[in-house]
Amino acid sequence: MYAGDESRLDAAEQLAGYDRRAAAEAFSVIACDREIGDEVRLSAAEQLADLYPRAAGPACLAIARDREVGDEVRLSAAELLAEVDPRAAGPACLAIADDREVGDEVRRSAAEQLAALDPSA
């Protein structure tokens, strides 16, 4: 994580007090930016979910599918997606459960969440 990452997140947080739509766009850009630290991306997705829950879907999915993101952060993004848009969480959980580079516990958690969301999956 870079100091610039935190600054961008801080700016988006301040913007939320004045223009929720613009803040949501900023949070989305931050969450989807592969150059930004994992925790900052997840924080941006969480704040986006607070502003506009449905808008957080693509951001959470981007984090969950990103193989460069840490396992726990990927799982947290999939869990957040399951909270705000359960139907969209399947692909996020599947991406984690199918990734053999992810630790067994995280893969198992993703598979369990997928089964809870869609038993036929």
C-alpha positions, 0 to 999 in steps of 0.5 A: 500500500502506498501513501497515495492509495490512502490519500485517494481513499481519504479524498473519496471519503470526503467527497461522500459528504458532498456528492454521493454519486461522485464518491461512489464513482471514486470508490469504484475506481479505487476498488478496481485499480490493480495498482492500489493496495489490497486493503485499500481496494477492499475498503473502497468496495466496503464504502461503495457498498454503504453508499450504493449496495448494488454498485459494489458488485463489479468492484467486489467481483474485480477484487475476488477474481484478481489473483494478485490480491491476497486470499483473505481479501479476495474472500472478504470481497466475495462475502461482501458481495454476497451481502449486497447482491447474493445472486452476483456472488456466485462467480466471485466465490467460484473464482476463489474456490477454483484457484489452486493457488489460494489456501485450502481454508479460503477455498473451502470457505468460498466453496461453502459460501457458493453452496449456500448461495446456489446449492446447484453450483 
